[in-house]
Amino acid sequence: MARLLLREEWFEPLSLHAQYEAEFERILLAYAESLFPSWHLVPFKADVRSEEGVVKRADLALIDREYRRWWVVEVEMARHDFNGHVLPQVRVLSFGKYNQTHVGALLRSAPQLDPDRLAAMVRGEQPRVWVVVDRPRPDWVRPLSAVGAALGIVEIFRSNTNQHSIRVNGEQPQPPATESIECRRDPLVLRLWSVATPAQLPVNDGETMDIYMDADERSFRWMRRDTADSVYLSCTNGNPLQGFKRADLLRLEDGRWVFKAAVR
């Protein structure tokens, strides 16, 4: 069994049955600034409903400090029944519907968050699910990946003086590396382009912005349109992305916004 020696003090792993899930959550929140410096880690005790009407409750949420991405965090113990408990929970959280109710739940637990940027983030792309477990479970990796979830291991070690040491392993959420915004053409209304990370847009609902086309000196005017659960851009003076299904919106060093068409 692994143990750690830090500053001439031994840290022993907690017994497999000595730690409860609530205590595991408390430790994660207590060390959040060190463990997740690029994210806000906040409680997220909100019901999530699947299209079939199944309801599951989340544990925590990781929110990118620039409100570009977020993860729903499912805290589990390695001793838990995977097929009977963990996988059904994760499946609902991965494919469930997120809306303004969940924005309110996040703000109640973390009122320091920006409500407008948070709401825009939730209207963007679906959050991924990060399962955090207290022991390595390599047998969980593949079935979790099949439902779009990732597995991280956070092992807690404790000294005789009740100090903690933490070892982190597995897949870790990473914030976006670039300032690009992925946009996809709506399959039903072709003039609308859904925005994956709307908190990055420099305009609000109903406002317009000028966007250049890649390698073109012409700019086109686009309007932001918010719905209950999505944010779109629509061009008001032409159809410069005709024939494409996906485009990346980039901000150049000179401040201009440029569409780089990616997928036909």
N, C-alpha and C positions, 0 to 999 in steps of 0.2 A: 504494500500500500504506500502510495506517494506521501511524503511530508516535506515541509519547507523549513529551511533555516534562514532566518532574516534577523540581522543585527544581533546575532548570538542568542536568538530565541527560536525555539522550535514551534512550528505551527502544524497541527494535526488536522486531517480532513474530518469533517463531521460524519458521524455515523449515518449510514444509509437511512435509518429510521428516526434519527434524532432531530431532523429539521422539518419544520412544517412549511407549507407553501406560503402562508402569510408572512412568516419570518424571512423566507427567501426573498419575497417581494420587498420587504422593508429594507433588507440589506442592499438590494439593487438600487432602490431609491436613495439610500443614504450615501452611496458611492457613485451616484450617477454622473457627477461632474468629472470624475476621473475616468470612469468607464466609457462614457459617451460624450466627449467634449464637443462634438459637432451637432449634438441633438439635445432637445428637451425630452427628458423621460418623465412622464406624468401618469398618474392613475387614470384608468379608463374603464370604469365599472359601468358599462353601458350594454344594453341588449342589442344584438345584431340578428337580423332576420334574413333567412335565405328565401329564395324565390318559392320554395316549397312550403314556407311558413314555419320552418324550424327555427327556434330562437336559442342562441348561445350568448353567454356574457364574456366579454373580453376582460383582460387584467390591466395591462398598461399600454401606453402608446409612446413611440419614438417619433418626434417631430423635428424635421430638419430646421435649423435655426434661420434659414432663409425661406422656409415654408414651401420648398420645392417638392419634397417627398415626405411620406410618413409610413410608418410600420405599426401594425397592431401586434402587441407583444402578448404571447401566451406563455405564462409561467407554469412549468410542469416539474414534477419530481420523477427521477429515473425509475422509481418503483411503480409508477402509475400504469394502468392497463392501456396499452397503445391503441389497439383496435377497438376496444369498447368505449374508451373515453377520449384519448388525445386526438386521434384522427377525425372522428365525427365533429369534435369541437373546432379543429383547425379548418375543416372543409367548409363549415358555415362561415367562419370568420374570413376565409379567403374569397368566397364568392357572394357574401352577403351584401346588402344594400346600406350605404352610408349617406347620411343626409344632415340637415340642420339640427336634428335631435342630437346627433353625435357631436356636432360643433358645440352645442350647449353643454353636453356632458364634459367635454374637454375643458371648456372655460370655467365650469364650476370647480373642477379639480385643480386648474392652473390659471387663475384669473390674470396672471401676468402676460399671457399670450395675447397677440394682436388679433382681435376678433375678426376684422375684415380680411386679413391675410389668411387666417385660419379657415374662414368660410370659403375663400377662394380655393385653398388647397384641397378641402374636402370635395369640392365640385370637380376637381381634376381627376387624374387617373386613380384607379382602385389601389388602396394600400396593400402592400404585401404583408404576410404574417411571419413573424419571427418567433419561433419556439425556443425558449430558454430553459435548459434542463440542468440539473445539479451534478450530473455524472455523464460521461461519454455514453452515447447510445448510437453507435454506427448503424444499427439495424433500422433506425428511424429515418435516416437521411433520404433514402430513395423514395419511400412512400410519401414523405412530406414534400419532396421536390415535385412529385407528380401532381400535387394540388397547388403548386406555386409558392410553397412555404420554405423557409430556411431554418436550419437547426444550429443554435449556438450553445456552447457549454460554458457555464460559469460555476466554477467549483469554489466553495467557501472553506477556508482553513481557519482554525481558531487556536490561539495560544493559551497557555495556562493563566495568563493575565487578562484573558477575554478580549484580546485584540484580534482583528481579522486580517487575513491576507486572501487575495482573490486571484485565481488563475482562469484566464479567458481563452477559449479555444473554439473551433468550429467556424461557421460562416458568420461574419459580422456585417451589419448594415453599413453601407458607405454612402455619404451624400453625393449628389451629382458632381462630376468633376469639371463640367463646363457650364457656361451660361446659356447653352442652347435650350430651346423649348420645342418639344416634339408636338407636331400638329397632324391630325389625321382627318381626311375628308369624311364627312358624314355619308353613310351609304344610301340614305333616303333623300336628304336635302343636299344636293351636290355643292351648293354655294356656301355651305357651312363647314367650318373646319374646327373640330374639337381640340381644345388646348389641354395638354397633359398636366402642366404646372402653371395654372393661371395666376398664382401669386407673384410670378415674375413679370407679368405684363405691366407696362407703365400707365395703363388707362383703366378706368372703371367701366361698369356696365353702361352702355349707351354712348360712350365716348369713342373717338376715332384716333387712329395713329397712322402715320405714313410708313409703308414698308417697301423697300426696294427688292427687286428680283436679283438673284445671284448673277454677276457678270452683266448687269444691265443698269444703265444710268436712270431709267425711269422708276418712279415710285408710284405706288397705288395706295389708295386710302381704304383702311380696314376698320370696321366697327366691332367693338366687343359686345356680345349678347349673352347675358346670363339667364339660365333657366334654374329650376329648383335643384337640379343635381349635376349640371354641366356648365361649362363656359365655352363659347364659340367665338370665332372670328369670321366675318363675312366681308367680302370686298364690295365696296360701293361704286366702283368705277371700272368694271371689267372683270375678267376671269383669268388672271395671270397664271394660275396653277392648274389650268385645264389639262386633263390627261394624267394627273398625278394623284396618288392615294395618300402619300405622306410627304411632309416637308418639315425641315428644321428651321426654326426662327432664331437668328443669331443677332447679338448686339455687337457692332464693330467698335473699335477704339475711338472712332470719331463721333460715336453716339448714335449713328444710324442703325436702324433695324433692317435686316436682310433675310429674305426667304431663300433657303437652299433646298430645292426640290430633291427628294431622296428616292422615292419608290413610285413607279408608274402602276 
